[in-house]
Amino acid sequence: MASCPIIPMAVLSGAPSREEIFEYLRQMHAVGIDEIMLYPRKGCEIEYMSETWFTTIQNVLDGLSALD
């Protein structure tokens, strides 16, 4: 499948588990989306720049790497 030229913006809402993140990324990959743009926003349940924030971001990176 050809890569999608669209890069969707994604907000980390709630406190997604590693498994939920991986499943979300697999679903995106299944329709040809291999990149996302994460951005923080006011009201996010995960405190920006906290240890949990960085762990969650690492889970996203790991999930993207697992798609290759």
N, C-alpha and C positions, 0 to 999 in steps of 0.2 A: 504494500500500500504506500502511496506517495505521502511524504510528510506534509502536514497541514501548515500553510503559511501563516496561520493565525496563532498568536501566543496569548492565551487567555490570562486574565488577571485573577488571582485567587487570594482570598482572605482566610486566614486561619481562624475559623469560628469554633467555638466550643473548645474542647481539649481532645483532639483526635488521637487515637492510639496509633502505634506504629502500623498495626494491621489495617486500620481504617485508611491511613495515608497510602499504604501500598495498594490497597484495593482501588482507591480513587485514581491513583496514577495508572494502574492497569486498565481501568475503564477508559481513561483519557487516551492511553496508548492504543487501545482497541479500535478507536475511531480516527487514529492518525495524528493525535496531538501528543507530541513528545517533549514539549517545553511549556512551562507555566511561569508567570511572573508573580511572586509572592509579595504582598505589601501589608504592612501593619495599618491598622485603623483604630480610631477611637472606639472604645467599648469592647475591644477584643478581650476574651476571657483569659488569654495567656499574657502575662505581664511582659511587655516589650523589653528586650535585652536581658531578661532573666535567664537563669540556668534552664528552666523549662522551655523558654523560647528557643534557645540554642539547641537543646535536645530535639525539639520538634523540627527545627530547620534541618538538623542532621538526618532525621528520619526521612524527610522529603528528599534530601540529596541521595541517601542510601536507596530509597525507592526508585529514583530516576536511574541510578546506576544499575539497579537490578533489571531494568528493562532492556539493557543492551545485550 
